[in-house]
Amino acid sequence: MNINQFPIITVIFRGFSKDQVMIAIEELEKSRREYAVEITLNSPDAFTTIKAASKKYGKRMWIGAGTVKNLDEAKIAIDSGARFVLSPIALDRETLNYCKNHGVLTVPSGLTPTEVWKLVEDGADIIKVFPAASIAIDHMKALKGPLGDLPLMAVGGINKNNAKAYLMNGAKYLGVGSSLFKKEDIEHKNIEGLKQSLRAFEEAIN
């Protein structure tokens, strides 16, 4: 695990089948920009999808598990091939340590200075600031004032219109979900639609 190699943008897939996700990942892989891929555990057959994506793309892309809430879920995700785990909550130290001992990068969530700093002290690699859209866009810059240059990831409400602004206001990483690809394009495996959406996103943030 090398956090310096972790991509700036993580693409979140929630609620899609293995075949749907694999088609979308293929378009991401063709891009000149590097992406990490998060498959949330509240998706159908999530561990099967993680395993398939890791087997096919894991040597060239970061494939991880999202919506991980406890140690048991983290263990299964890691056994399925996840190289990183994200959570909508502050994972406990036991889970963070288990991931670290298995070379898996951790991205638990915090919002307040106290929550964020507790996760730093517990050994989190990246802190997911969630839901980002519910707070001021300069919230992460404000956190860094007293706490230092922390590796913060903005997640929740990130889209092509505000992504660059978050990166300019304290976020080192972004998690982008439903705003990147149209749901119907993923569901119907519309490759041209996926390409157009990805192109529009990349043009907006470059």
C-alpha positions in Angstrom: 0.0 0.0 0.0 1.4 3.4 -1.0 -1.0 6.3 -0.3 1.1 8.5 -2.7 -0.1 6.3 -5.6 -3.8 6.6 -4.7 -5.8 8.4 -7.4 -7.3 11.8 -6.7 -10.7 10.7 -7.8 -12.6 7.6 -6.6 -15.7 6.6 -8.7 -18.5 5.2 -6.5 -20.7 2.4 -7.9 -23.8 1.8 -5.7 -26.7 -0.5 -6.6 -25.4 -1.9 -9.8 -24.8 -5.5 -10.9 -21.4 -7.0 -11.6 -21.8 -6.9 -15.4 -22.9 -3.2 -15.3 -20.0 -2.2 -13.1 -17.5 -4.1 -15.2 -18.6 -2.2 -18.4 -18.2 1.1 -16.7 -14.8 0.3 -15.2 -13.6 -0.6 -18.7 -14.3 2.9 -19.8 -12.5 4.4 -16.8 -9.5 2.2 -17.6 -9.2 3.7 -21.1 -8.9 7.2 -19.7 -5.5 8.9 -19.4 -6.6 10.0 -15.9 -6.2 7.4 -13.1 -9.2 6.5 -11.0 -10.0 4.4 -8.0 -13.2 2.3 -8.1 -15.4 1.9 -5.0 -18.1 -0.8 -5.0 -20.5 -0.3 -2.2 -21.5 -3.2 0.0 -25.2 -2.3 -0.3 -25.1 -3.3 -4.0 -26.3 -6.6 -5.3 -23.6 -9.3 -5.0 -21.1 -6.7 -4.0 -18.3 -9.1 -2.9 -18.7 -11.0 -6.2 -18.3 -7.7 -8.1 -15.3 -6.7 -6.0 -13.7 -10.1 -6.6 -14.3 -10.0 -10.4 -13.1 -6.4 -10.7 -10.0 -7.0 -8.7 -9.1 -10.1 -10.7 -9.5 -8.3 -14.0 -8.4 -4.7 -13.2 -6.7 -5.0 -9.8 -3.1 -4.8 -11.1 -3.8 -1.6 -13.0 -6.5 0.1 -10.9 -7.3 0.5 -7.3 -10.5 -1.5 -6.6 -12.1 -1.1 -3.2 -15.2 -1.6 -1.0 -17.5 1.1 0.2 -20.1 1.4 2.9 -18.0 -0.8 5.1 -19.3 -0.4 8.7 -17.5 -3.0 10.8 -14.6 -5.5 11.0 -16.6 -8.4 9.6 -17.5 -6.6 6.5 -13.9 -5.3 6.1 -12.5 -8.9 6.4 -14.8 -10.2 3.6 -14.0 -7.2 1.4 -10.3 -7.8 1.8 -10.7 -11.5 1.2 -12.6 -10.5 -2.0 -9.6 -8.4 -3.2 -10.4 -4.9 -2.0 -7.3 -2.7 -1.8 -9.0 0.0 0.1 -12.2 0.4 2.2 -14.4 3.4 2.6 -17.0 4.0 5.3 -19.8 6.5 5.9 -18.9 6.3 9.6 -15.8 6.5 11.8 -14.4 2.9 11.8 -13.1 1.7 15.1 -9.4 1.2 15.7 -9.6 -2.6 15.5 -10.9 -2.4 12.0 -8.4 0.2 11.0 -5.5 -1.9 12.4 -6.8 -5.0 10.7 -6.8 -3.2 7.3 -3.3 -1.7 7.9 -1.9 -5.1 8.8 -3.2 -6.5 5.5 -1.9 -3.6 3.5 -5.3 -2.2 2.8 -5.9 1.6 2.7 -8.6 3.0 5.0 -11.0 5.9 4.3 -13.4 6.3 7.3 -15.6 9.3 7.7 -15.4 12.3 10.0 -16.9 15.8 9.8 -16.0 17.8 12.9 -12.4 18.7 14.0 -12.7 16.2 16.9 -14.0 13.4 14.7 -11.3 14.0 12.0 -8.4 14.2 14.5 -9.6 11.0 16.3 -9.4 9.1 13.1 -5.9 10.5 12.4 -4.7 9.4 15.8 -6.3 5.9 15.2 -4.3 5.5 12.0 -6.7 6.2 9.2 -5.0 6.8 5.9 -7.5 9.3 4.4 -10.4 11.0 6.1 -13.7 11.0 4.2 -15.5 14.3 4.8 -19.1 13.3 4.4 -21.6 14.5 3.3 -19.6 17.3 1.8 -22.4 19.0 0.1 -24.2 19.7 3.4 -21.4 21.9 4.7 -19.5 25.0 3.4 -17.2 24.3 0.5 -14.2 25.7 2.4 -14.9 23.4 5.5 -11.9 21.2 4.7 -9.6 24.2 4.3 -10.8 25.4 7.7 -10.1 22.0 9.2 -6.5 22.2 7.9 -5.9 25.5 9.6 -5.5 24.1 13.2 -5.0 20.4 12.3 -2.4 20.6 9.5 -2.2 19.3 6.0 -4.5 16.3 6.3 -5.4 13.9 3.5 -9.1 14.7 3.2 -11.6 13.3 0.7 -14.8 15.1 -0.1 -17.7 12.8 -0.7 -21.4 13.5 -1.2 -22.7 15.9 -3.8 -19.5 16.1 -5.8 -20.0 16.7 -9.5 -18.3 18.2 -12.5 -19.5 21.7 -11.6 -18.0 21.8 -8.1 -15.2 19.2 -8.2 -12.4 21.7 -8.9 -13.7 24.1 -6.3 -13.4 21.3 -3.6 -9.9 20.5 -4.7 -9.0 24.2 -4.4 -10.6 24.4 -0.9 -8.8 21.7 1.1 -9.8 18.4 -0.5 -6.9 16.3 -1.7 -9.3 13.5 -2.9 -12.8 13.3 -4.3 -15.4 10.6 -4.2 -17.8 10.9 -7.2 -20.9 8.8 -7.5 -24.2 9.2 -9.4 -23.2 12.5 -10.9 -20.4 11.1 -13.1 -22.3 8.5 -15.1 -26.0 8.5 -15.9 -27.8 5.7 -14.1 -29.6 4.6 -17.2 -26.3 4.4 -19.2 -24.8 2.0 -16.6 -28.0 -0.1 -16.3 -28.3 -0.4 -20.1 -24.5 -0.7 -20.7 -24.6 2.3 -23.0 -20.9 2.6 -23.8 -21.2 5.8 -25.9 -23.2 7.4 -23.1 -20.6 6.4 -20.6 -17.8 7.8 -22.8 -19.6 11.1 -23.2 -20.3 11.5 -19.4 -16.7 10.7 -18.6 -15.4 13.1 -21.2 -17.6 15.9 -19.9 -16.4 15.3 -16.3 -12.7 15.3 -17.2 -13.0 18.4 -19.4 -14.7 20.2 -16.4 -12.0 19.4 -13.9 -8.9 19.6 -16.0 
